[in-house]
Amino acid sequence: MAPSARRSTEGARAAGSGPPMRPRLGAAADPVRSLYLRPIFGDDAGRTPRETCEVIIRSAGTVGVRRVTTSVAEALDWARSQGRDAHARVKALAGRLRRPPERFAGLALDRPLIMGVINVTPDSFSDGGETYSPETAIARGRAHVEAGADILDIGGESTRPGGSPVPEDEELDRVLPVVRGLAETGAAISVDTRRAGVMTAALDAGATIINDVTALRGDAGAMAIAAERKAWVVLMHMRGEPRTMQDDPRYDDARLDVYDFLEERVSACEAAGIGRDRIAVDPGIGFGKTVDHNLEILEGLGIYRAIGCPVVIGVSRKSFIAKLSAEESPDRRLAGSVAAALAAVARGAHVVRVHDVRETRQALAVWTAIAAGTAARSAT
């Protein structure tokens, strides 16, 4: 079902006449399963939430999901009336929205950051092995930095839909020369892997970020490595594994199911000694999701800000772009990739993971300047 079909009907016109009635928070008709806050952003390029939010109430009964837009203060007052647990939950979420993270991997989050993709694989969906050799991958990484990349994300195993794992030794042979070759560029180096052994070796070679599509579940030793080495980590949501993730993916509510997963993984990391200030979250666009799931998540992306971690989004050259357009090949999806990245930043993304750094940086520079001017004029 499309996202618009799942919206609450509480704002429908009353009894056939008059203006739409504003939905109001009230006593829950069914026991509350969970509460969420989605921030409403101002005109400053998705940087600062207003004191307005969407309260999302997930019922344990037959009502399903109810959404009400209100002020943060009113949400807190309402939650207090619902009991200690509800108030504690909403207070924690509101606090994270009001005090967003300021840095990740040593980088200030006062503007959108760009993570440049470097696939050291022969079978990447996006470039078909264009940067498979270490020399070519290193040259691509340096070009990304010159074009404005803040982070370089280096991966030696394709996680495209239907992709198969490679032996660990082969992944190490692909990744390590590139990490070493780019460690002195000034960009933060991220290793895109789900193996503890590759994480360890890449951190030794100069990486500081672990970007794991399994959210540190794919290898029993991954969590301990991240904690012991005090690495920054990106936890991504993926349904199943690459070989099967697109086999009829289903959710009760994609946006909220992904939120619940990421929130649980952040809690697991904290219990293992990885501070929330070292974690970013990625809802995993295209990883076990239909086009409608992807659009639902992107439209309400700000909800993940209430987890209290930077939000990373990867939309670059993804197949949903072609499915919404004219079935273009990955190398012909630049315009759609930039459009999706800008939409994600407007909805609260802190970091965009992209293949086309120069074009994305230019688009962000122009768009944020316009947004900043709009915000300044609105304040006068």
N, C-alpha and C positions, 0 to 999 in steps of 0.2 A: 504494500500500500504506500502511496506517495506520502511524504511528510505532511502536506497540507491536509490530507484526509484524516490524520491522527490528531489534529488540533482540537482542543476543547471547544464545545459549542456554547459555553457559558456567556459569550458576548453576543449571542443572537438577539435580534430585535424582540422586544417584549410584546406578546399578544398582538402582533401584526402591525404596530404603529410606534412612532417615537424613535429617538436615536438609539444606537446599540447600547445596551446596558454594560457597564464596566464590571467584569468579573470581580468578585470579592472573596477574600479568604474567610473561611468559616470552619466550623467543626467538620472534621473528616467524616464522610458517610461510611467508610470502611476503615478497618485498622490500617495505619500507615506502614508501608513496607520500607520506604526510604524517602528522604527529602533531598532536593538539589536546588542550587541557585545558579541561574545563568545571568551574567552581567549584561546590562544594556550599555553600549559604548557611545561616547560623544563623537564630535567631529574632529578628532585628532589622530586619525589613522589607527584606530584600535589600540591606542596606548593606555588610555585612562577610562575605566568604567565610570558611568554616572552613579548617583546614589539611587539608581533604579535597577530592578532585577526582575527576572521571571522566576517565580517560585514553582517548582515542579514537585508534585506530590504523587508518589507511586504507591498505589493501594495494594494491600494484600488480599483484597476481595474482588468484587465484580466491577467496581467503578473504573479500574484501570489507571490511567495517568491523567492528572488534572494540572493545568498550567494557568497561572495567574500572574499578570504583570503588576508590580506594586513598588513601593519604596523599600529600601533595605530596612529602614527603621520600622515600617509597618510589618515587614516580614518577621523581624525580631519580636515585636509585640505579639503578633499572632502565635509564633512558636512558643512564647512563654505561656500562653493560655492553653497550649496543647500538652504541657507537661515538661518535666525536667529533661528527658532524653531529646525531645524535639527542640527544645530551646538550646541545649548544648550543641546539637548538630548544626542548627542554623547559625548560631553564634560563631562556631568554628569556620563555617563556610564564608560568612560575611567578613570575618577577620582576614581570611586569605584574599578575598577580593579587594579589600581596602588596603592591604599591605602586600602588593604583588612582588614577586622576586625581582631583585635588582641586577643580578649577575648570574652567568652560567659559564663554567669553564674559564673563569677569569675575564669574561667579556661582558661589558655593560649591556643591559637590555633596554636602553633608552631609545632604541630604534630597532627595526626588524633586522635580524641577523640572517646571513645567507650561508647555507651549508652546501658546498659544491660536491657533486657526486663524482667519484672515480671508481669505475668498475674494472677490476683487474680479472676479468672473466671472458671466456670465449663465447658465452651464450646469454649475455645480458639482453633483456627485452628492449632496452632503450637504444643501444648502440651496436648490438651484435658483435661485440668483441673489439671495438674500435681502439680501446686502450689496453689490450691484453698484455702487451709487452711492458716490462718495467720502465723502459726508456720512454715509451709513449705515454704511459700513465703519469710518470714524473713530470713530463713536459706539460701534460694536461693540467696537473695540479698547480704548477707554477703559473700557467695561463689563468687558471681560476683565481689565484691570489691577486694577480695583476688586475683582473677584471673586477675585484672587490669581494671575493669570498672571505668570510670570517672563519669558517671551519671547513676542513677538507675531510670528507667521509670516504674511507678506503675500504672496499669490500672485495673478497676473493672467492665468494660463492654466490651464485645467482639465486635469489629468492623469488624469482618471477613465478607466476602461476604455472604449475606443472613441473617446476624445476626440481632437479635431483641433487642430493648432497654430494660433495666431493670429499676425498680423503683429507684428513687434517694436515698431513705433510704437504700435500699439493696446495692447500689453502695458505699454509705458511710460506711456501716458496713464492706464491703469487704476491702476498701482501707485504712481507717484511722489507724487501728491497725498496718498495714504494714508500712505506712509512719512514724508513731511514732517509730516503732521498728528499722527502718533503718536510722533515722535522724542523729544519732551520728556516723555513719560509716566513715564519712569523704568524702563520695561521694556526689555530688549534687543530690538532690531528685527532680524528675519530676513526676507530676501527669498527667496521660493520661485520660482526661475527656473532655466532651463538656458541662458540667453543671456548672453554676456559683456557686451554693451552694456547690458542691463538691470541686471546686477550692478554695473557701474561707476556708472551713474546712481543706483541705489538706495544704494550706499555713499556717494556724494556727498550724498545727501539725508538721511543719518542712520542707515542700516542698518549693522550690524556683523557680521552672520552671513549667509552664503550657504548656502541649503538647496537642493541640486541633485539631482533625481531621477535624473539621468544620472551622478552621481558625477564631475562635471567632465569628462565625455567628449562632451557634446552640442554644444559649441562649442569650436573650436580655440583660442580666446583665453581661455577660462575659467580654466584653470590659472594662466596668467601673471597675470591680474587678481587672483586670490585671493592669490597669492604677493606681488605688488608692493604690494597694499593691506593686507597683513597681516590679512586678514579671517579670522574663524573660519568653518569650513565643516562642513556636514553632508553626508556621502557616503552616498547611498542606493543600494540594489540594485534594479534593475528589469530584468526580462527583456524584451528587445525595446523597443518603444515603446508608448505608450498605445493606439494604434489596433489593435495586434496582440498585446499582451502576454498576453491571456487566451485566445489561440488554442492550446489543448492544451499548456499548459506542462509540461515534463518535466525531471527532474533525476536524476542518479545517487543523490544524497543531498542533499535540499534544504538542510538545515542546514549541511552542510559545503561544498557548492558555493557558497552565499551567503557563507560565511566566507572561502573562497579568493578570491572576487571582491573583497570588502571589504579583505582584507589586501593584495591586489595594488594596489588603488587608494590605500591609505594609503602604501604604499611609493613609488608614483608621485608622490604629493604631496610626500613628503619629498625625493625626488630633484629636485623642482621648487622647493624652498625653503620649503615649507609644513611647519612643525614639527608633530610628532604631538600636541603639547600644544594645537594650534589646530584639531584635527580631532575630529569625532564621527561615529559610524557608525550607519546605520539599515538593518536587513535588508529593509525594504520590504514589509510585510505587504499582500497584495492586489495587488502589482505583478508580474504574471506568475506567479501561484501559485494552486493549488487550495486548497480548504478544508483538506485533509490537509497540504499543504505549510505553510500558515499555522500550523496547530496544532503541527506538528513543530518549526518555528522557535520558536514561543512557549514550548513546553515546555522546550526546551533553550537558552533565550535567553542564559543566563550564558556560553556558549561565546564570545560576541562580546566579552566583557570581556577575554579574553586577547589581543585586538588591541592593547589599551593605550589605548583612547580611550573617552570617554563613549558610552553606548549610548542612542540615541533610538528610540522606538517609536511608531508611529501606527496605532492600532487603532480609533479613534473612528468610529462609524457605518459601519464597513466591511461589505461584503455578506456576509462569512463569518458574521457575527453572526446575520443573518437566516436564513442557510442552516442554522445550528445550532438555530434556534428555530422561528418560525412565519412566515417570509418577510415580516417587518415592513418598512415603508418606512424610509428613513434617519432621518426625524425621530422614529421610534418605537423607536430602538435605544439609548436612554440607558442602561438597566440593563445590557445586554450590553457596552456600551462601557466602563462603569465597572468591571465585573467583569474584563474583559480587561486594563484598565490596571492594576488591583491585582495580577493574576496576573503581568503583565510586570515590575512593580516588585519583586515577591517573587523573581523570577528574575534580577534584576540590572539592569533598566533604570534609567538615570539621569534621563531626560527622557521625559515622555509628551506627545504631540501630540494635542490634543483640541479639540472644538467646544464642549463643555459644561464651562466652566472652574469655575464655582461648585460644581457637583455633584461634579466630580472632586476639587477641593480639599477639600471636606467629607469625602468618602470616604477620601481619603489621610490627612487629619488624624486621623480616628478609628482607622483601621486601623494607622497607624504608632504611635500612642499605645499601642494594645493590644499590638502587636509589641514595642515598647520595654519595656513592663512584663513581658512574657514573658521577654525576654532578661535583664532585671535579676534576675528571680526565679531564672532558671536559673543565674546567676552566683553566687548566694548559697548 
